[in-house]
Amino acid sequence: MGRKGWILLAVCVAAVVVGAILYVRSGNDTWVVRKVQPHVKAPATAPVADTGGTQAPQAATAQPVQAARVVTYTVRRGDTLGAISRRFLGSSLKWRAIANENGIRGEFIKPGMKLHITVVTAT
């Protein structure tokens, strides 16, 4: 590969790295590597019997129910929105949800502030 080829390769790599950084900083966490869940085969469902239209068919499987609760957190010295979101929401990339919920612009928080955080859990 000649000198022009190496320069072109370096420019392409730099463009991909800058694009990835800007994409992640935009708050979209779809590129974040997530834990791979072991493959679980879906449970087999029993065939639905024909009732001649006299009964409504029943659901084959139950869907998980999600419960939401609001937590009030008082900001302490040294806290960041990223650390608070990691603690309550499981990911530091979800700090914008806390900021939006509390009307915070940017990442500016002060000790003593009361933050309302909606925590969703599967039951």
HUTADA-V204129 format. One record per pair of residues at least 12 apart in sequence whose C-alpha atoms are under 7 Angstrom apart, sorted by the first residue. I is the first residue (numbers start at 1). J is the second residue. D is the distance in Angstrom with one decimal. If there is no record, write none. Layout:
BEGIN
i->I j->J d->D
i->I j->J d->D
END
This chain:
BEGIN
i->27 j->93 d->6.6
i->29 j->93 d->6.7
i->45 j->60 d->6.0
i->64 j->122 d->6.5
i->64 j->123 d->6.5
i->65 j->122 d->5.8
i->65 j->123 d->5.5
i->66 j->120 d->6.4
i->66 j->121 d->5.5
i->66 j->122 d->4.4
i->66 j->123 d->5.8
i->67 j->120 d->5.6
i->67 j->121 d->5.3
i->67 j->122 d->6.2
i->67 j->123 d->6.7
i->68 j->118 d->6.4
i->68 j->119 d->5.5
i->68 j->120 d->4.3
i->68 j->121 d->6.3
i->69 j->118 d->5.6
i->69 j->119 d->5.4
i->69 j->120 d->6.6
i->70 j->116 d->6.3
i->70 j->117 d->5.4
i->70 j->118 d->4.4
i->70 j->119 d->6.1
i->71 j->116 d->5.7
i->71 j->117 d->5.1
i->71 j->118 d->6.3
i->72 j->114 d->6.4
i->72 j->115 d->5.5
i->72 j->116 d->4.6
i->72 j->117 d->6.3
i->73 j->114 d->5.6
i->73 j->115 d->5.1
i->73 j->116 d->6.5
i->74 j->112 d->5.6
i->74 j->113 d->5.6
i->74 j->114 d->4.5
i->74 j->115 d->6.3
i->75 j->110 d->6.7
i->75 j->111 d->4.8
i->75 j->112 d->5.2
i->75 j->113 d->5.3
i->75 j->114 d->6.4
i->76 j->111 d->4.7
i->76 j->112 d->6.4
i->77 j->111 d->5.2
i->81 j->95 d->5.3
i->81 j->107 d->6.4
i->82 j->95 d->5.2
i->88 j->119 d->6.7
i->89 j->119 d->6.5
i->98 j->117 d->6.0
i->102 j->115 d->6.3
i->102 j->116 d->6.5
END
